[in-house]
Amino acid sequence: MGKRAVVIIDLQKDYLGSGRFPLVGIDAAVSKATQVVEAARNKGDIVIHVRHESPAEAPFFAIGTEGTEFIPAIAPAEGETVITKNYPNAFRETNLAGVLNASAVEDVVLVGAMSHMCIDATARASVDLGYRTTIVEDACATRDVEFRGEVVSAAKVHAAYMSALAFAYGQVLSAAELASQSKN
C-alpha cells in the first residue's frame, strides 16, 4: 500500500437535520467518518477536507451562509488541507489531484456526502486518475430521491451507488473493515 489520503467530501452544516438540505443517516455517517479520520491522523495519513460552495441564490451550500461551514465533529485540524469545489467531482477545477500528487499519494479513501452525487463523481474520477480508491460506505450519506413520480429511499439510492462503485471503480468497505484492513 502506498501513501494514503482520506478525503472528506462535503460534510457541511446544510446536510444536518437542522440544515437546508438534510440527509438520511447523516449523524451516523459523520460518526463513522470521524472514526476514519481519527485513525488516519493517528497513522500519519494525509487528511483533506472538501467544501462545496454554490452561488448565493442556491437552495443549499450558498456562498457566505452558515450551511457551507464544516460539521464541527469533522472540522479540519490545524494544517490540514481544505479544498473548495463548485461541482460534484472534487477533482474538477480544483487542486485536489495536485495536492495528492505533491504528496505521492497512491491510495485515496473517501467519506462524506452525497453517495449518489459527490461521492460517486469523485470516486470515479479518482480511479480514472489512477488512484487506488476506497469508499467507506457507512461513512457516507444521501437522501431520498424522486424519479418519474416514484420516491426512491435513501437506503436504496445508497445501496445502488455503492454496489456500482464496488463493481468496477473501487473498494467499498465499512469503517470497521477499513480499520481491520489498516492493521494488516
C-alpha positions in Angstrom: 0.0 0.0 0.0 1.3 3.4 -1.0 0.9 6.7 0.8 -2.7 7.3 1.7 -5.1 10.3 1.9 -8.5 10.4 3.5 -10.7 12.9 1.6 -13.8 14.2 3.4 -16.4 15.4 1.0 -19.0 18.0 1.8 -19.6 17.2 5.5 -21.1 20.6 5.9 -23.9 22.0 8.1 -26.6 22.2 5.4 -26.7 18.4 5.4 -27.6 18.2 9.1 -31.2 17.8 10.3 -31.2 21.5 11.1 -29.7 22.4 7.7 -31.3 23.4 4.4 -30.8 20.0 2.7 -30.8 17.3 5.4 -29.6 13.8 4.6 -30.9 10.5 5.9 -28.4 9.0 8.3 -26.1 11.9 8.3 -25.3 11.7 12.1 -24.3 8.1 11.8 -22.2 8.8 8.7 -20.4 11.7 10.5 -19.7 9.4 13.4 -18.1 6.8 11.2 -16.2 9.4 9.2 -14.8 10.8 12.4 -13.5 7.4 13.3 -11.9 7.0 9.9 -10.3 10.5 10.2 -9.1 10.0 13.7 -7.4 6.7 12.7 -5.8 8.4 9.7 -4.5 11.2 11.8 -3.0 8.8 14.3 -1.4 6.8 11.4 0.0 9.9 9.8 -2.1 9.7 6.7 -3.0 12.9 4.8 -6.4 14.3 5.6 -8.1 16.6 3.1 -11.4 18.4 3.6 -13.5 19.3 0.6 -16.2 22.0 0.9 -18.8 22.6 -1.7 -19.9 26.2 -2.4 -22.8 27.2 -4.6 -24.0 30.6 -6.0 -25.7 32.9 -3.4 -29.1 32.1 -4.7 -28.7 28.3 -4.5 -31.0 26.3 -2.2 -28.1 25.0 -0.1 -24.3 25.5 0.3 -24.8 29.1 -0.8 -21.6 31.1 -0.5 -21.4 33.0 2.7 -24.1 31.0 4.6 -23.6 29.0 7.8 -24.6 25.9 5.8 -21.2 25.9 4.0 -19.4 25.5 7.3 -17.9 22.1 8.2 -19.8 20.0 10.7 -17.8 20.7 13.9 -17.2 17.0 14.7 -15.3 16.5 11.5 -13.8 20.0 11.0 -10.2 20.4 9.8 -7.4 20.2 12.3 -4.6 22.7 12.1 -2.5 22.2 9.0 -5.0 20.0 7.1 -5.7 21.0 3.5 -9.1 22.5 2.7 -10.3 22.5 -1.0 -13.3 24.4 -2.2 -15.2 22.9 -5.1 -18.2 24.0 -7.2 -19.0 20.7 -8.9 -19.9 17.2 -7.7 -16.5 15.9 -8.8 -13.9 17.2 -6.2 -11.2 16.9 -8.8 -12.9 19.2 -11.4 -11.4 22.7 -11.5 -9.7 22.2 -8.1 -6.1 21.4 -7.0 -7.1 18.1 -5.4 -5.0 16.0 -7.8 -2.1 18.4 -7.4 -2.2 18.1 -3.6 -2.3 14.3 -3.8 0.4 14.1 -6.4 2.7 16.5 -4.5 2.5 14.1 -1.5 3.0 11.0 -3.6 -0.5 9.6 -2.6 -1.4 6.4 -4.2 -4.4 5.4 -2.1 -7.5 7.6 -1.7 -10.1 6.9 0.9 -13.4 8.7 0.5 -16.0 9.6 3.2 -18.9 12.2 3.1 -21.9 13.1 1.1 -23.9 12.6 -1.0 -23.5 9.0 -2.0 -25.2 9.4 -5.3 -23.6 12.7 -6.3 -20.3 13.9 -5.0 -19.0 10.6 -3.6 -19.9 8.8 -6.9 -18.4 11.5 -9.1 -15.2 11.9 -7.1 -14.7 8.1 -6.7 -15.0 7.6 -10.4 -12.6 10.5 -11.2 -10.2 9.2 -8.5 -10.0 5.8 -10.2 -9.8 7.3 -13.7 -6.8 9.4 -12.4 -5.0 6.3 -11.3 -5.5 6.3 -7.5 -6.4 3.1 -5.7 -9.8 4.2 -4.3 -11.7 3.1 -1.2 -15.2 4.3 -0.4 -16.2 3.9 3.3 -19.9 3.2 2.7 -21.1 3.7 6.3 -19.2 7.0 6.5 -21.4 8.3 3.6 -24.9 9.6 3.5 -27.6 10.5 0.9 -31.3 11.3 0.8 -34.5 10.1 -0.8 -34.7 11.0 -4.5 -37.6 11.0 -6.9 -37.6 9.7 -10.5 -40.7 9.8 -12.7 -43.0 10.3 -9.7 -41.5 7.4 -7.7 -39.7 8.1 -4.5 -36.5 6.0 -4.1 -35.5 5.7 -0.5 -32.1 6.9 0.6 -31.2 3.3 1.6 -31.8 2.1 -1.9 -30.1 5.0 -3.5 -27.0 4.4 -1.3 -27.0 0.7 -2.0 -27.3 1.1 -5.7 -24.4 3.5 -5.9 -22.2 1.6 -3.5 -22.8 -1.6 -5.5 -22.0 0.2 -8.8 -18.8 1.6 -7.4 -17.8 -1.8 -5.9 -18.4 -3.5 -9.2 -15.9 -1.5 -11.3 -14.5 1.6 -9.5 -13.0 0.8 -6.2 -13.1 -1.0 -2.9 -16.2 -0.4 -0.9 -15.8 -1.1 2.8 -17.3 -0.3 6.2 -15.4 1.8 8.7 -14.7 -1.4 10.7 -13.5 -3.3 7.6 -11.1 -0.4 6.8 -9.8 -0.3 10.3 -9.2 -4.1 10.2 -7.5 -3.8 6.9 -5.3 -1.0 8.1 -4.0 -3.1 10.9 -2.6 -5.7 8.5 
